[in-house]
Amino acid sequence: MIDFNVPPFVGKEIDFMREAALGQKICGDGPFTKKCQKILEDLTHSEAAYLTTSCTSALEMAALLCHLEPGDEVILPSYTFCSTADAFVQRGAKLVFVDIRPDTMNIDEKKIEEAVTERTRAIAVVHYAGVACEMDEILAIAERHKLKVVEDAAQAIGSTYKGRMLGNIGDFGCLSFHETKNFSMGEGGALLLPNLDLRDEAEICREKGTDRSRFFRGQVDKYTWQDYGSSYLPSDLNAAYLYAQLLDYDRVFKDRMNTWRIYDEVLRPLERDGLIELPVIPEHCGHNAHMYYLKLKDLKERTAFLAHMREHGVLSVFHYIPLHSSPAGRKFGRFSGEDVYTTKESERLARLPLYFGLTEEDRDTVIRSVLSFFQR
Ligand SMILES: *Cc1c(COP(=O)(O)O)cnc(C)c1O
């Protein structure tokens, strides 16, 4: 069976983990964490990058730093992972779901403003498949209504919007290094800050509410409990694992991009024949080959397609069940306007295996299996 995902492994991970262990510095914010953060700051041009235990934790930090009050509202797409929503729910916020665009599967920027109320405090956008949301329009709405913008860039490391790096455009950017993402440390993530205004506050909430980071920089002579916080920093062992992968950024990026392009080349004729729809990458967006998907006619055809792929030894999988139809989504949120595309498009989408190191042979098996479905 060809797996849908195999976690990235570049070869140096164990060496660096051994170095971390022998260096007897395996708690958070050790040398490997610092090195990863430096690479992430350089890559994303952010003023500060903080490794976290997950993208979920980074989103929780961002939600904390938005200073929400119970009853405040946050606008987000329903077509996303639950963590995008949960971070805000934990702060007492109400969720207001906005429909997606059928082309990119991202939040429809044209439907955001009608969802804004007196209580709206933030917009959480998700760059689905590493393809950017329409950030200029979204930032303009945020400015008009004085809203924070949180970028869930879990899938979007290295992607761009009009030349700007995703995760460094809104007020907060959240990356994921889960094993299903382009670069991994098992479980992990990062919070990106585009400017330093909130640096102290971010560091305090990440370090159990203490000013330990200021203490280590020699800015205070002892560290104390300052404010609300939690333990959001990963062990340096995990950072060592990630460090190996970030050093090999280009090789991983190119390998994924190569698979993505070949899928795209081979499948476009099916789209021209009207059999499927394929990812749309707006001209001003640079993507990172996080995902390759196709959209079938409807749920019934997708179910048949996934079964066909499995019979041919290929794990192709669907993706999010819209949050507004889930028990928690119903409890904590409401849908603004009409669900024209969220449910319909999510039921048509199937993802193909795409990971670093996918062999040519396996890739060709995937392609043959897709083609044979439509040749029946
Ligand atoms: C993977 C993912 C997350 C969660 O990331 P973790 O690091 O597993 O917490 C959140 N949002 C989106 C859009 C994701 O794809």
The ligand as a Gaussian input file, in Angstrom:
#p B3LYP/6-31G(d) Opt

LIG

0 1
 C       -1.944000      20.557000      10.992000
 C       -2.821000      21.722000      11.203000
 C       -3.049000      22.268000      12.468000
 C       -2.552000      21.618000      13.739000
 O       -1.186000      21.513000      13.800000
 P       -0.538000      20.759000      15.072000
 O        0.907000      21.104000      14.942000
 O       -0.817000      19.303000      14.885000
 O       -1.153000      21.303000      16.293000
 C       -3.809000      23.404000      12.582000
 N       -4.327000      24.002000      11.489000
 C       -4.156000      23.500000      10.251000
 C       -4.758000      24.212000       9.090000
 C       -3.405000      22.336000      10.062000
 O       -3.247000      21.840000       8.828000

